C-alpha cells in the first residue's frame, strides 16, 4: 500500500506530522483538558486557540529503573565526604507536578503545556456533540456517491493491482500454454528411449530428429513468461448512490427593543457557535435564519448577524413564519427539522400562551428537537414559564438560561450533548 509521509514544517519550523501524532496519542488527555478549559473560556475567544496543560505523568514514557532496596556500588565524581563501605540514604520521593507544600527535598515536574490551534480546539469541542435523533434519510437533490468494490477489471492504475488475483491468472495461463507442449515432449521422449533401445539402420537419423523436436518444444515452454500484462487484474470500484440525511436548522433570534446590545451580542455569539458546529459537523444541512420583533422576517446570514432593525416583541410571529416555511419547503417526512431560539423572554403577555399552543399543537410534532435559550433576564419571564408547559408535554424540547458570556459554551454543550448509544 502506498504511504505518503508529509515532512513539511508548519510555523516556527515545527513538524506537522509529529504534532498530529502527539494529538492522536494523547487524545483523551487533550479532550479532558479542553473540557476543563471550556468553563473558563469566553465565547469572544472563538477565533483563537487554547493553551492547555497535560499532567506530566500522562505523557511519561515507560522506562526501566532500579527499584527500591538492594545494594549497588557506584563511584561519584567530586566525592570528598564518603569512603568505600559507607551507606547513603536514598533521596525522598519528589513532590510532583508542582503540587503540595514547600519542603527542603524532593523533585518533580510541571504540567506539560500544549497550544491548540483554533481548528484543533473546535475539533475537540464538537467531538462529542450531535443533533439529537437524526434519523430520516432521503436522497437529496444532489446525489452523493460512495466508492464500492465491484469485482476486477483488466485496466487500472498500479496502486489498484490485485496481486493474488493476478498471480492466479498467470498460473492458469502458464498451465494452459505449457500442458500441450509438455505432453507432446513426454511422448517424444518415450519414443526416443524406445528407438535407442531397439536400434536399427535408420536409428541415428530418427534419434537426431526426435532430439531436435524435443529441444524445440522445451524452448517453447521456456519462453512462456511468468506473468504477462494479460494476467493483470485491478480492483474495480464503482460509484454507488447512497442516501443522505437531510436536515434543516431554524435559527430564531429576538431583536426587539428589550434586547439591549449586550443581550443581542450574546444571542449572536450563541448562533455563531451553532453555525460553526453545523457547518463543521454535517456536510449536508440547511440553515434558515429568522429575525423577529413585532413581525418576523426570513433573512440571509449577513442580515441575521449584522442588521440593526428593532421594534416591539411578538414571538409568535417567528413561530408562525417557521411553521409556514416548513409546510412550503421542508416536509417532515423527508427532513430532520431542528430549531434554536434565543430571546430575553420579554414578550407581550397575550402572545406567550399563543406561542405555547403553536409549539404543542403544530410545531413540535414536526420537529426532531427544539432548543430555547433565555438570555440574561433578572427573573424568568412569561415566555419561559409558558415554555415549561411545552417541555412537560414534549420530550424533544429543551430550555436553558444564559447569564453571561462564559455560560455560552456550557449551555451549548448541554443542549447538543451526544446521546449514549442504546
PLY file of the C-alpha trace (Angstrom):
ply
format ascii 1.0
element vertex 422
property float x
property float y
property float z
element edge 421
property int vertex1
property int vertex2
end_header
0.00 0.00 0.00
1.32 3.43 -0.90
2.10 5.64 2.10
2.67 9.37 1.79
4.64 10.97 4.63
4.22 14.73 4.95
7.54 16.12 6.16
6.66 19.75 5.62
7.15 22.08 8.56
4.47 24.31 9.98
5.03 27.59 11.77
8.32 28.08 13.66
9.84 25.02 11.96
7.75 22.56 13.98
6.86 19.23 12.43
3.18 18.98 11.50
3.49 15.18 11.40
4.81 14.98 14.96
2.10 17.38 16.12
-0.69 15.25 14.70
0.93 12.12 16.15
1.06 13.75 19.59
-2.60 14.82 19.37
-3.64 11.33 18.25
-1.67 9.61 21.02
-2.86 11.83 23.88
-6.36 12.49 22.54
-8.11 11.53 25.77
-5.93 13.78 27.93
-6.37 16.70 25.50
-10.15 16.18 25.45
-10.26 16.32 29.25
-8.12 19.47 29.26
-10.41 21.11 26.68
-13.43 20.24 28.82
-11.80 21.92 31.81
-10.90 24.99 29.74
-14.46 25.43 28.41
-15.83 26.55 31.78
-13.35 29.42 31.91
-13.25 30.33 28.23
-15.17 33.27 26.81
-17.09 32.92 23.57
-15.35 36.09 22.37
-12.19 33.95 22.05
-13.81 31.78 19.39
-11.26 32.89 16.77
-8.31 31.83 18.91
-6.85 28.55 20.08
-6.32 27.40 23.62
-3.32 26.71 25.84
-3.94 23.55 27.80
-1.94 21.73 30.45
-1.49 17.97 30.45
-0.22 16.29 33.64
3.35 15.20 33.18
2.54 11.72 34.43
0.19 11.24 31.45
2.89 11.85 28.85
5.66 9.87 30.52
7.39 7.11 28.61
7.81 3.65 30.17
11.39 3.15 31.39
13.41 0.59 33.32
14.97 1.79 36.56
16.32 0.46 39.82
13.56 -0.34 42.25
13.66 0.31 46.00
16.02 -1.82 48.09
19.07 -3.78 47.04
22.71 -2.81 47.11
24.91 -1.44 44.35
28.30 0.16 44.13
28.95 3.43 42.36
31.75 5.98 42.17
30.65 9.62 42.06
32.94 12.39 40.82
33.89 15.13 43.27
33.31 12.94 46.34
35.11 14.30 49.40
32.85 13.00 52.19
32.40 9.28 51.73
34.70 6.29 51.53
34.10 2.73 50.37
31.63 0.91 52.60
29.61 4.00 53.64
25.86 3.72 53.21
23.92 6.62 51.69
20.19 7.07 52.17
18.02 7.31 49.10
16.61 10.81 48.40
12.93 11.28 49.26
10.26 10.88 46.58
9.52 14.01 44.54
6.54 16.26 45.22
5.50 16.01 41.54
3.51 18.21 39.23
4.11 21.39 41.22
1.66 20.44 43.97
1.99 20.07 47.74
3.60 22.12 50.49
7.06 23.66 50.36
9.89 21.43 51.55
13.63 21.09 51.54
13.80 17.96 49.43
12.32 16.05 46.53
11.89 16.93 42.93
9.06 16.91 40.41
7.92 18.15 37.03
5.46 20.85 35.98
2.46 20.05 33.82
3.14 19.90 30.08
1.76 22.98 28.31
0.42 22.49 24.77
-1.11 25.12 22.47
-4.12 24.06 20.41
-4.96 26.00 17.27
-8.48 27.30 16.68
-9.27 24.40 14.35
-7.93 21.83 16.80
-9.82 23.36 19.71
-13.12 23.35 17.80
-12.46 19.77 16.69
-12.25 18.61 20.30
-15.10 20.89 21.40
-17.52 19.48 18.83
-16.20 15.91 19.10
-18.97 14.58 21.37
-21.82 16.84 20.19
-24.57 15.87 17.75
-28.01 16.83 16.57
-30.45 14.65 18.53
-32.46 11.93 16.76
-31.05 12.45 13.27
-32.90 9.52 11.70
-34.78 10.34 8.48
-32.89 9.57 5.27
-33.75 10.60 1.75
-31.79 11.00 -1.45
-31.04 14.69 -1.71
-31.32 16.72 -4.91
-27.56 16.49 -5.44
-26.99 12.76 -5.11
-23.95 11.69 -3.11
-21.92 8.67 -4.10
-19.68 6.24 -2.30
-16.97 4.01 -3.77
-17.81 0.29 -3.51
-15.95 -2.83 -4.67
-17.27 -4.30 -7.91
-15.06 -7.24 -8.84
-11.98 -6.86 -11.03
-11.09 -5.12 -14.26
-8.35 -5.54 -16.88
-7.42 -1.85 -16.77
-6.44 0.38 -13.90
-3.63 2.13 -12.10
-0.71 0.29 -10.43
-1.95 1.15 -6.94
-5.13 -0.90 -7.59
-3.41 -4.10 -8.79
-4.75 -7.18 -7.03
-1.58 -9.25 -6.66
-3.22 -12.54 -5.65
-5.78 -12.42 -8.43
-3.08 -11.52 -10.98
-0.81 -14.38 -9.89
-3.69 -16.85 -10.06
-4.39 -15.73 -13.61
-0.73 -16.03 -14.54
-0.54 -19.55 -13.12
-3.65 -20.61 -15.04
-2.25 -19.18 -18.27
1.12 -20.93 -17.84
-0.58 -24.26 -17.14
-2.85 -23.87 -20.17
0.00 -22.98 -22.53
2.57 -25.47 -21.23
0.41 -28.58 -20.92
0.05 -29.47 -24.68
3.77 -28.93 -25.33
4.80 -30.82 -22.20
2.51 -33.75 -23.07
3.92 -33.89 -26.61
7.52 -33.64 -25.30
6.94 -36.55 -22.90
5.59 -38.70 -25.77
8.64 -37.89 -27.92
10.98 -38.69 -25.02
9.33 -42.10 -24.62
9.71 -42.74 -28.36
13.35 -41.63 -28.19
14.06 -44.15 -25.43
12.38 -46.90 -27.47
14.40 -46.07 -30.61
17.64 -46.08 -28.66
16.75 -49.44 -27.12
15.76 -51.19 -30.38
18.42 -49.63 -32.63
18.39 -50.18 -36.43
19.89 -48.83 -39.63
17.90 -45.58 -39.55
18.11 -45.16 -35.75
20.74 -42.35 -35.72
18.69 -40.21 -38.10
15.47 -40.78 -36.13
17.22 -40.05 -32.82
18.52 -36.74 -34.18
15.01 -35.79 -35.38
13.43 -36.63 -32.03
16.06 -34.74 -30.04
15.61 -31.66 -32.25
11.81 -31.77 -31.85
12.13 -32.18 -28.06
14.51 -29.15 -27.88
12.05 -27.10 -29.91
9.15 -27.99 -27.57
11.22 -27.28 -24.45
12.26 -23.93 -25.91
8.61 -23.02 -26.50
7.78 -23.95 -22.90
10.65 -21.86 -21.53
9.67 -18.69 -23.40
6.25 -18.62 -21.77
6.51 -15.57 -19.42
5.94 -15.96 -15.69
3.45 -13.07 -15.78
2.07 -11.07 -18.65
0.10 -7.84 -18.93
-2.81 -10.05 -19.95
-2.77 -11.56 -16.43
-3.03 -8.29 -14.51
-6.27 -7.68 -12.66
-7.19 -4.46 -10.91
-9.59 -3.88 -8.06
-12.62 -2.32 -9.64
-14.60 0.31 -7.77
-17.79 1.98 -8.88
-19.66 5.00 -7.61
-22.88 3.95 -5.94
-25.53 6.48 -4.90
-26.19 6.47 -1.18
-28.98 8.02 0.85
-28.02 11.23 2.60
-29.53 12.56 5.77
-31.31 15.82 5.12
-31.53 18.27 7.98
-32.57 21.88 8.39
-31.91 24.15 11.36
-34.16 27.15 12.05
-32.37 29.94 13.95
-34.86 32.31 15.61
-33.41 35.46 17.22
-35.29 38.11 19.16
-34.15 41.62 18.10
-36.85 43.60 19.92
-36.21 46.74 21.92
-35.97 44.83 25.22
-32.91 43.01 23.84
-30.14 45.53 24.57
-26.80 45.38 22.77
-25.21 43.10 25.36
-28.02 40.54 25.11
-28.01 40.73 21.32
-24.26 40.11 21.30
-24.75 37.03 23.47
-27.50 35.77 21.15
-25.34 36.37 18.07
-22.37 34.58 19.60
-24.57 31.62 20.52
-25.79 31.36 16.93
-22.24 31.80 15.58
-21.20 28.81 17.68
-24.23 26.87 16.46
-23.44 27.75 12.84
-19.81 26.63 13.25
-21.00 23.38 14.80
-23.43 22.63 11.97
-21.10 23.50 9.09
-18.11 21.62 10.55
-20.01 18.51 11.64
-22.57 17.94 8.87
-21.87 18.03 5.15
-25.47 18.48 4.07
-27.57 20.74 6.26
-29.56 23.85 5.51
-29.87 26.79 7.88
-32.87 29.14 7.89
-32.34 32.48 9.68
-35.37 34.30 11.13
-35.23 37.65 12.96
-38.29 38.95 14.76
-39.66 41.83 16.81
-43.33 42.61 16.24
-43.01 40.93 12.85
-40.77 38.12 11.68
-38.65 38.01 8.55
-36.54 35.32 6.93
-33.12 36.80 6.20
-29.74 35.69 4.96
-26.68 35.13 7.13
-25.37 38.67 6.68
-28.61 40.37 7.76
-29.15 37.90 10.59
-25.89 38.81 12.32
-25.48 42.46 11.31
-28.88 44.09 10.68
-29.83 46.76 13.26
-33.60 46.63 12.79
-35.60 46.55 16.06
-39.10 47.06 17.46
-41.65 45.58 19.88
-41.94 41.91 20.83
-44.34 39.36 19.33
-42.59 35.99 19.48
-45.45 34.09 17.85
-44.68 35.84 14.55
-41.39 33.93 14.31
-43.03 30.59 15.16
-45.79 31.15 12.61
-43.23 32.00 9.92
-41.21 28.89 10.76
-44.33 26.73 10.53
-45.16 28.27 7.16
-41.64 27.66 5.78
-41.73 24.04 6.96
-45.01 23.47 5.15
-43.72 25.02 1.94
-40.16 23.70 1.72
-39.35 21.08 4.33
-41.88 18.23 4.64
-41.29 16.48 7.95
-41.50 13.04 6.30
-38.27 13.77 4.38
-36.37 16.23 6.58
-34.88 16.23 10.05
-36.09 19.59 11.35
-34.43 21.45 14.23
-34.91 24.86 15.78
-32.93 27.07 18.14
-34.45 30.20 19.63
-32.70 32.95 21.61
-34.68 35.64 23.46
-34.76 37.54 26.73
-38.25 36.10 27.29
-39.89 39.52 27.47
-43.00 39.01 25.33
-46.41 40.57 25.02
-48.44 38.80 27.74
-51.29 37.69 25.48
-48.78 36.30 22.97
-46.92 33.87 25.25
-49.88 31.43 25.60
-50.25 31.58 21.81
-46.58 30.56 21.47
-47.17 27.63 23.80
-50.17 26.40 21.81
-48.38 26.83 18.49
-45.49 24.70 19.68
-47.53 21.93 21.31
-50.23 21.59 18.65
-48.45 22.36 15.38
-44.69 22.71 15.50
-43.28 20.16 17.96
-44.85 17.11 16.20
-42.83 18.09 13.10
-39.50 18.71 14.84
-36.72 16.44 15.96
-35.53 18.94 18.56
-36.23 22.50 19.76
-33.68 24.37 21.91
-34.63 27.61 23.67
-32.16 29.85 25.49
-33.25 32.73 27.69
-30.62 35.46 27.80
-29.81 37.32 30.99
-33.20 38.21 32.46
-33.39 39.40 36.08
-36.00 36.72 36.59
-37.79 34.23 34.37
-40.22 35.96 32.02
-43.67 34.89 30.79
-42.24 33.10 27.74
-40.03 30.88 29.95
-42.99 29.93 32.13
-45.16 29.04 29.13
-42.30 27.07 27.59
-42.08 25.00 30.76
-45.52 23.61 29.85
-44.14 22.73 26.42
-41.19 20.95 28.00
-43.51 18.93 30.22
-45.55 17.82 27.19
-42.76 17.33 24.61
-39.64 15.25 25.26
-37.86 16.85 22.29
-37.97 20.35 23.81
-35.13 21.80 25.89
-34.57 25.18 27.54
-31.56 26.73 29.22
-30.61 30.11 30.65
-27.55 32.20 29.77
-26.48 34.80 32.31
-23.09 35.84 30.89
-20.71 35.24 28.02
-18.95 32.47 29.94
-22.22 30.49 30.08
-22.49 30.08 26.31
-20.07 27.15 25.99
-21.50 25.07 28.88
-25.11 25.76 27.84
-24.38 24.87 24.22
-22.84 21.56 25.27
-25.84 20.75 27.47
-28.24 21.37 24.59
-26.37 19.35 21.98
-24.59 16.68 24.02
-24.39 13.44 22.04
-26.68 10.79 23.46
-25.22 7.46 24.52
-25.89 4.64 22.09
-28.78 2.41 23.09
0 1
1 2
2 3
3 4
4 5
5 6
6 7
7 8
8 9
9 10
10 11
11 12
12 13
13 14
14 15
15 16
16 17
17 18
18 19
19 20
20 21
21 22
22 23
23 24
24 25
25 26
26 27
27 28
28 29
29 30
30 31
31 32
32 33
33 34
34 35
35 36
36 37
37 38
38 39
39 40
40 41
41 42
42 43
43 44
44 45
45 46
46 47
47 48
48 49
49 50
50 51
51 52
52 53
53 54
54 55
55 56
56 57
57 58
58 59
59 60
60 61
61 62
62 63
63 64
64 65
65 66
66 67
67 68
68 69
69 70
70 71
71 72
72 73
73 74
74 75
75 76
76 77
77 78
78 79
79 80
80 81
81 82
82 83
83 84
84 85
85 86
86 87
87 88
88 89
89 90
90 91
91 92
92 93
93 94
94 95
95 96
96 97
97 98
98 99
99 100
100 101
101 102
102 103
103 104
104 105
105 106
106 107
107 108
108 109
109 110
110 111
111 112
112 113
113 114
114 115
115 116
116 117
117 118
118 119
119 120
120 121
121 122
122 123
123 124
124 125
125 126
126 127
127 128
128 129
129 130
130 131
131 132
132 133
133 134
134 135
135 136
136 137
137 138
138 139
139 140
140 141
141 142
142 143
143 144
144 145
145 146
146 147
147 148
148 149
149 150
150 151
151 152
152 153
153 154
154 155
155 156
156 157
157 158
158 159
159 160
160 161
161 162
162 163
163 164
164 165
165 166
166 167
167 168
168 169
169 170
170 171
171 172
172 173
173 174
174 175
175 176
176 177
177 178
178 179
179 180
180 181
181 182
182 183
183 184
184 185
185 186
186 187
187 188
188 189
189 190
190 191
191 192
192 193
193 194
194 195
195 196
196 197
197 198
198 199
199 200
200 201
201 202
202 203
203 204
204 205
205 206
206 207
207 208
208 209
209 210
210 211
211 212
212 213
213 214
214 215
215 216
216 217
217 218
218 219
219 220
220 221
221 222
222 223
223 224
224 225
225 226
226 227
227 228
228 229
229 230
230 231
231 232
232 233
233 234
234 235
235 236
236 237
237 238
238 239
239 240
240 241
241 242
242 243
243 244
244 245
245 246
246 247
247 248
248 249
249 250
250 251
251 252
252 253
253 254
254 255
255 256
256 257
257 258
258 259
259 260
260 261
261 262
262 263
263 264
264 265
265 266
266 267
267 268
268 269
269 270
270 271
271 272
272 273
273 274
274 275
275 276
276 277
277 278
278 279
279 280
280 281
281 282
282 283
283 284
284 285
285 286
286 287
287 288
288 289
289 290
290 291
291 292
292 293
293 294
294 295
295 296
296 297
297 298
298 299
299 300
300 301
301 302
302 303
303 304
304 305
305 306
306 307
307 308
308 309
309 310
310 311
311 312
312 313
313 314
314 315
315 316
316 317
317 318
318 319
319 320
320 321
321 322
322 323
323 324
324 325
325 326
326 327
327 328
328 329
329 330
330 331
331 332
332 333
333 334
334 335
335 336
336 337
337 338
338 339
339 340
340 341
341 342
342 343
343 344
344 345
345 346
346 347
347 348
348 349
349 350
350 351
351 352
352 353
353 354
354 355
355 356
356 357
357 358
358 359
359 360
360 361
361 362
362 363
363 364
364 365
365 366
366 367
367 368
368 369
369 370
370 371
371 372
372 373
373 374
374 375
375 376
376 377
377 378
378 379
379 380
380 381
381 382
382 383
383 384
384 385
385 386
386 387
387 388
388 389
389 390
390 391
391 392
392 393
393 394
394 395
395 396
396 397
397 398
398 399
399 400
400 401
401 402
402 403
403 404
404 405
405 406
406 407
407 408
408 409
409 410
410 411
411 412
412 413
413 414
414 415
415 416
416 417
417 418
418 419
419 420
420 421
